[in-house]
Amino acid sequence: MSTKNLALVVGSYDDTEAASHDYKALRNGQDSGGYEVIGAVVLVRDKNGKVEVKEHGDKSVGHGAAWGAGAGVVVGLFAPPLLAATAVGAGIGAILGKIKKGREEKKLSDDLDDYLAPGTSAVVAVVDDKWADRVEKALDRADKRITQAIDADDYEKLQQAIAKSADDIVEQINS
């Protein structure tokens, strides 16, 4: 799968069960050949603001990626501060800083509170942009959705940095 034209698709939910349902629908759509997803996670933010990465099934939606590394890339692209809170290492920190700075310069409005306010959930997926419309439609129970382009260079560098620290990230995310 090419990583030249990537998109981040986010669905926001007031109801965690609806997010879980749409995540399963996302997996089923990929399994039936409707589209390909590079990685996806369900995030749940409690009323106190604590975020948990939820994953339904034994693997991320993406093909063959270790769950921790795949989840780390998806979370890092969606909300760099969330990954920074669990990930250590200068390489990861530098990439997250670049992603955050790029978002600020582009004045993107997809910050954490817009799509994962306290007491809500989100399905976050990284896809080739040719599948973005189909993936967004699969998130049909979402209260709101957004699709934004991802810098392929950011994706690849973050993926490499996380791969170098995958065991640490898996341990932190699962703790």
N, C-alpha and C positions, 0 to 999 in steps of 0.2 A: 504494500500500500504506500502510495506517495505521501510525503509530509510537506509538499510544497504549498498547498492551499488548504489550510486547516481552519476549522471554526469551532468555537466553544458554544454549545447550546445549553441553556439553563432554563429549567422550569421551577417555579417557586410555588410552594404549597402551604396552606394553613393546616392541612390534615396530613399527618405522617402516613396513614394508610393509603391515601391517594398517591403519594410519592412512591410508595412501595409498589403499588399497582402499575404505575407508569414505568417504573424501572423494569419490572417483569415484562411489560409490553415492549419496551425497548429491546430487551434480550430476545424476545420471541420474534420481533421484526428482523433482527439480524439473523437469527437462526433460520428464518424462512427465506433469506436471501434478498430482503427488501432494501438493505443498505448495510454498510459496514461501520462499526464504531471502533475507534482506536482505544478508548477507555471511558468508563463512566462510574460514578459513585452516587450514593444517596448520602446527603449531609443532613443532620438533624441538630438544630440549635435549641437548647432548652430555654426556659424563661429567664434564667440567670445569665444567658449568653454563652454557656459552654457548648462547644461544637463537637459532635461525634461523627466520625465517618462510618456510615453503615454500608454494608455490602450484602446483597442478597444472592446467595449461591456460593459456590466454592472458588470461583474465579471472577475477575473483573470481566466486563463485557468484551474487552479487547482480546484479540487472539494471542494466547500464550504468554502474556506478560505476568510477572509475579504480581500478586495483588498489591502488596505494599508499594512497589515501585510505580505501578500503573496508577494507583490511587494517589500517590504523591504527586505525580505529574499533573493529573487532573485538578487536584486541590491547589497546587501551586499556580496553575494558570488561571483558576477562578479567583482565588483569594490568597495572594502571596503571604499575607501575615499569618494565615492559618498554618501553612506549611512551615513557615519560619518558627512558629511556636514549638514545633516538634522536631524539626530537622536541625542538625548541627553540621558545621563544615563551611569553610570559606567559599568553596565552589558553589554550593547551593545558595548561600547568602548573597553572593554577587549576582547570580542569575535572577533571584527573586527581586533584588534591588533594581535591576535593569527592567524587569517586567513591570514593577510598580511605577517606576519613573516613566516608562513608555505610556502607561495608562493615564498617568497624570497629565503628560504632555498632550495626549489625544483627547483629554477631558472626557474619558469614558465614564458612563454613569452606572456601571455595574458593580458598585462596591458591595461589600458584605451585607450591609444593612438594607440595601435595596432588594436583594434576592434571597437573603437568609436572615431575616429579622429574628429577634428572640421569639421563641415559641413556634417557629416554622421549620419547614424542611425544603430541600432542593434536590433535584436530580441534575447532575452536571455531567455533560458528555463532551468528548473531543472527537470530532469527525472530519473526514474530508469534506470540504465545503459543498461538493456536489450532492451530498446526502443531507445537508443541514435542514432543508425544508421537510423532508420525510421524517427526520428524527424529531424535529420540533412538533410535527403533527402527532407523533407517537406519544408525546407528553400531553395528551388531551385533557387530563384532569388538572393540569397546572392552572393556578390562579393568574399567573403571568409568565411570559416566556421572553427570552432574548437570545439572539444569535449574533456573535461577533467574530470577526476574523482574528486569527492567532498568528503571530509572527513565527514562521516555521523554524527560524533560527533559535528563538526562545524555547520552543518545544524541544528541539534536539539537544540543546545545551542543558536544559533542565533535566531531560531524560538521562543524559550521560552523567551529570552530577549526582542524581539520585541513585543511579545504578551503582556508583562507587560507594554509596552509603546505604544501600537498600536494607541491609540487616538492621542497622540502627533505626531507620525510619519505620520499618515494620514493627519493631519492638515498641517504639514510641507511640505509633498510631494505635496499636492494639492494647496499650496499657491504660 
